[in-house]
Amino acid sequence: MELFEQNSWLVAIIIGIAAGWIAEQVTGRRHGILTNLIVGLLGALLGWWLSENVLGIPIEGWLGSLVAATGGAVILLFIFGLIRRR
């Protein structure tokens, strides 16, 4: 766990890219790695907030972070799709 604490920014980037890619696959969209990173990182913030504050579920470990980030990224892509259709 010490490796994650020392390189937390690197772990956040890796989780963000992975979450953005998974969300891209779930929603059937095609973006580049930079968009996946941005969507994944913003999704992580949204997923953390929803999990902790709305659902009352604490996020623990990298797997919990990946699940929350992916969930948030899917929600962001869904909302973006709704806005773009109008």
N, C-alpha and C positions, 0 to 999 in steps of 0.2 A: 504493500500500500504506500510505502514511502516514495516509490517511483512516481506514482500518480500525483502525490502532493508536490514533489519537486517540479514536475513537468505538467502541472495542471492545465496550462494553456494549450500544450500539445495534445493532451488527452481530450480537451474540450473540442479542439479542431477535428480530431479523428472521429469522435462521437458525432459531431455536427455533420461531417461529410457522410458518415454512415447513415445517420438518421434522415438526412436530405435525400440520399439515394434510395433508401427503403420507401420513403414517402413518395418519391417519384415513381417507383415501381407500382405502389399501391394505387396511385391516382392515374396511372397510365400516361403521365406527361414525360417529356424528354427535355432535360436541362443539362447544362454543363456542370463541372465540378465546383466552380465558384458559386453558382446559384444554389447548388446542393448544400454548400457550406453555409451560406447566408440563411437559407430556409431552415437548415438543421439547427443553427445556433439560435435563431429567433424562435423556432419551434421548441427548443429546449427551455427557453424562458417561459413561453406560454404553457408548455407541458408541466414544468415545475410549479408554476403558479396555480394551475388548475388542480394538480395533484395535491399539493400542500394545503391550499386555502379553500378550494371548493369541495374536493372529495375527502380531505383530511387524511390522505395516504402519504406517509413520509417516503422520500426517495433515498435509497441507499445503494451504494456501489455503482460500478460502471454499467451493469446490466439495467438497473433501475433508471439510470440516467439515459441510457439508449432508448428504453421503452417510452419514457416521458418525452424525450426529444422527438422521437418518431411520431408519437401521438399528436404532439403540438404541431409538427411539420405537416402532417396530413390535414389537420384542421386549417392551418394557414393556406395550404394549396387549395383546399375546398372553398374557403372564403374568397381567395383570389380568383378562382374560377367563376364564382357567382358574380363578382364585381365586373369581371372582364366580359361576361356575356351581355351585360346591360349596355 
